[in-house]
Amino acid sequence: MTTILAIDQGTSGTKAIVVDTEDGTVAIAEEAIRPTYLPGGGVEQNPQQLLASVLTAGRRAVSMAGRPIDGVALANQGETVLAWDEATGTPLSPAIVWQDRRAESICAELTEHSEVLAQRTGLVLDPYFSAPKMAWLRRHLTRDGVVTTTDTWLVHHLTGEFVTDASTASRSLIFDLDSAAWDGQLAEMFRLGGERMPRIVASDEVVGTTRAFGQETPVAGLIVDQQAALVAEACLEQGTAKCTYGTGAFLLANTGPDAVRSSAGLTTSVAWQTAGQTLYCVDGQVYTVASAVRWLQDLGLIQSATELDSLAAADAEGVLCVPAFAGLAAPRWAPEAAASLSGMTLATRREHLVLAVLQGIAAQVTELADLVGCDVGRPLNRLRADGGLTNSAALMQAQADIAQMPVDIYPNAHATPLGAAALARCALNPAMSLEEAVGDWQPSTVYEPRWSEDRAQQFRTTWAQAATDCASKGDKP
């Protein structure tokens, strides 16, 4: 029996689970985190709060489990960065969250290099990724210490090591996708050429040991949160895809050992490195999902996400929402785009607005699913789904209706830490395959399309035009 403490350090909280190969998940602990939203597109977190949440949630989970652990795994936010003192581990800046848009000026300066960056990194030149944030932080906050993604800082506190995994490094814009290594020329473009960069490790590598959760324990299973969910949902073969519905929505599809350059405005990054092999994935993002639901809550239209199904109308009655509250990602990459609501009349009620927001989320995911199909060479015919908002039948049914494909709901609310735990098991037992570490699962619910194909196509066409209008308005002064 192998028992793993798996920690998912996310945007709105940290989740720690203890899972073993015989009893499954035996303990869960969560610590909430509230990012600070600033004027001008800034989104920050308190690094000490991030670390405290990891230690507190992890220790609570181990205590609740009442058994020794054999390994610690860590999934991270991917593109959130901070500056810190390598000698002491002291933060020298806030954590600049992946949603932060203040590096738009950095990206604007590098527009002429966008094609080179796309070809070498598989990414789009956008503030979403970590290098623009690192460059902005260096210009505006501090030149001291090292500047890294949050996983490096957290692992340093746990083990004393200075590392990041390949999937996290590949989300930076200064990582060569084909060689799976830092690219000094690209770093120079962002004026980061002199920075000390962490050693890149595989997701099935033991990177060190920690006493933070009791006895000295190996630390392994480092990976970006979305790739961890891809592992958990057994998207281990080329062409399989999942979407996580959390603060944002993240649709990823496995492309195998081929680092496909997207022809459809998506991004390509490392899915994971295991057993000496690098696998890749294409992905697309919807920036505001749970945060769009929180907007409904802040307006008083709902009390909590648990009310979505009881309050959503059966039909939106022509109300259309493009929930671009933090801009639009693929395929438009319009960071200045703003959200819109249209089609309202005096007969419009809150239930229509609630459904319109949910349909707007589902429409964005559907666009991504179509684009993923182009990149993997065949249309997706099923979508695996996880995340807190898969609890909303209204949202998941809208997803199936608009995308015209079945949606399989992952039967566990903890896909990300479970994926990290599977990778840690491979690190502790190199003879174990990733397929064996993940195991079999069956969906808890399957949502089949109820709309006709014609109705879905009409909605998608109308919604796409509304989204294009939002993107074009965002370009205007």
C-alpha positions, -999 to +999 in steps of 0.1 A: +000+000+000+013+034-010-002+065+008+002+099-008-005+134+005-015+153-027-017+190-025-035+212-051-025+248-046-050+268-066-063+303-072-091+303-048-078+278-023-055+249-014-068+214-012-049+185+004-060+149+002-045+117+015-051+088-008-038+053-008-040+024-031-063+003-010-087+026+007-088+055-019-093+090-005-091+088+033-088+125+042-095+159+027-087+193+040-092+227+023-080+263+030-097+292+012-077+319-004-091+352-017-071+369-045-069+407-044-084+423-076-068+457-084-076+485-108-059+481-141-063+443-144-041+434-114-047+402-095-024+393-066-021+368-038-002+370-005+026+344-008+027+338+029-009+329+028-002+305-001+025+287+019+004+287+051-025+272+032-003+244+019+012+236+053-021+239+072-042+219+047-015+193+044-011+188+081-048+187+087-052+160+060-024+139+074-038+142+109-073+133+098-059+103+078-043+089+110-016+070+090+019+077+078+024+090+043+049+077+018+051+107-005+040+143-010+027+155-044+021+191-055+000+205-083+003+242-089-014+272-106+010+271-136+015+308-144+015+326-111+049+342-102+067+360-074+101+373-065+118+358-034+151+356-016+167+323-023+188+324+008+159+329+033+128+320+012+113+354+021+089+368-005+100+400-021+068+407-040+031+397-040+023+366-061+012+379-095-017+356-104-022+340-138-053+362-143-033+394-140-033+415-172-008+442-162+019+427-185+000+437-216+025+465-222+053+439-221+036+418-247+028+449-269+066+457-270+073+421-283+046+419-310+071+417-338+084+385-322+051+368-317+055+343-345+090+333-333+076+329-298+047+308-310+069+285-331+095+279-304+072+278-273+038+267-287+022+296-268+006+328-278+022+361-267-001+370-239+001+383-203-016+350-192+018+332-193+045+335-167+074+353-185+055+385-192+045+387-156+081+380-145+093+408-168+066+432-155+075+423-119+111+430-125+104+464-141+078+476-116+083+459-082+118+446-075+151+435-091+161+416-060+162+378-054+149+353-079+117+354-098+099+321-104+065+305-105+049+297-071+057+260-073+094+266-072+090+287-041+067+263-023+089+233-031+120+253-019+102+258+015+094+221+016+127+206+005+153+233+000+155+225-037+153+250-066+132+231-093+101+233-114+085+206-135+085+205-173+047+212-176+050+244-155+082+255-173+064+251-207+038+277-196+064+305-195+071+317-231+109+312-224+108+274-228+118+256-260+090+231-266+109+206-288+140+204-266+120+207-233+146+232-219+149+268-210+157+290-240+182+318-233+174+337-264+137+339-256+146+350-220+167+378-234+136+391-253+118+395-220+150+410-204+152+379-182+185+366-196+204+371-164+178+354-142+187+322-124+161+296-135+151+265-116+162+230-127+135+213-148+124+180-135+100+152-146+067+146-130+077+111-119+109+123-103+116+125-065+129+160-061+138+160-024+123+152+010+103+172+035+096+170+072+067+196+069+040+169+074+057+147+099+084+122+092+109+128+064+090+121+032+099+121-005+084+150-026+074+140-062+045+143-086+051+180-095+028+192-123+005+220-134-030+217-120-047+213-154-023+186-166-028+168-133-066+166-140-058+153-175-039+125-159-066+118-133-093+115-160-072+090-179-067+112-209-035+092-216-040+086-253-037+110-282-070+127-289-086+123-255-098+155-238-111+170-206-124+203-194-120+215-158-146+240-146-131+261-118-122+297-115-117+295-152-124+266-176-095+247-191-099+223-220-069+201-227-064+174-252-035+149-253-014+150-285+010+123-275+048+127-282+040+152-310+044+189-300+017+200-324+017+237-332-019+248-331-033+262-363-064+273-345-053+298-319-048+273-291-016+267-271+007+237-269+026+228-238+041+198-220+014+175-206+039+156-184+073+139-185+073+104-172+093+072-179+118+093-198+092+105-223+077+139-229+040+140-238+023+172-250-012+187-250-031+215-267-053+236-245-076+265-245-088+287-216-120+305-206-108+331-181-140+335-160-162+306-150-166+303-113-156+340-112-186+347-135-209+329-112-194+349-083-203+380-103-239+368-103-236+363-066-221+397-060-250+413-078-274+395-055-289+374-083-279+342-066-269+335-030-243+308-040-234+284-069-257+258-053-287+278-065-278+278-102-300+248-110-330+260-091-328+296-104-317+291-141-346+294-166-355+265-189-349+290-218-330+322-218-357+338-240-331+354-263-308+368-236-272+363-247-241+366-225-204+368-234-189+364-199-156+381-209-151+397-175-113+392-178-110+394-216-112+366-241-086+339-246-083+315-276-092+319-304-096+357-302-069+365-276-086+398-268-074+408-233-093+441-235-126+426-243-154+432-218-184+411-210-217+418-226-254+410-221-278+414-250-313+406-260-329+418-228-365+431-226-388+443-199-398+406-196-362+395-187-359+382-152-329+370-132-335+334-142-329+343-178-296+362-169-284+332-149-290+308-177-274+332-202-242+333-182-241+295-180-247+292-217-220+318-224-195+297-204-206+266-223-203+284-257-167+294-250-158+258-241-176+246-272-154+269-294-124+254-277-136+219-283-140+226-320-105+241-323-090+211-304-106+188-329-088+207-357-055+203-340-057+166-331-070+158-366-105+146-358-135+161-340-140+154-304-169+131-298-170+131-260-158+155-233-147+145-198-154+171-172-143+179-136-143+208-112-167+223-088-192+236-114-198+202-128-222+200-099-245+223-119-268+202-141-279+234-158-243+242-169-234+207-179-267+202-199-260+236-216-225+222-224-239+190-240-266+209-259-243+236-274-213+213-281-236+185-294-216+158-276-220+138-244-203+152-213-189+126-189-186+138-153-156+127-134-169+109-103-146+126-079-143+163-069-105+160-065-092+153-100-062+176-098-047+161-066-055+126-077-036+131-109-006+144-089-009+115-066-008+090-095+024+106-108+040+104-073+031+067-071+051+063-104+080+082-088+080+059-058+076+027-078+093+031-112+080-003-124+044+011-122+029+024-154+009+056-154-021+037-166-018+014-135-013+044-112-044+061-125-067+031-126-102+028-141-131+051-135-167+055-147-186+088-151-209+096-123-233+113-147-235+115-185-252+145-201-265+138-236-275+166-260-312+175-259-311+203-285-313+196-322-282+201-342-299+231-360-307+248-328-272+244-315-256+257-347-279+287-347-270+295-311-233+291-317-233+313-347-252+341-329-230+338-298-198+338-319-208+371-335-215+386-301-181+374-289-164+389-319-182+422-313-168+422-277-133+415-289-135+443-315-148+468-290-120+459-267-095+471-293-110+506-295-096+534-273 
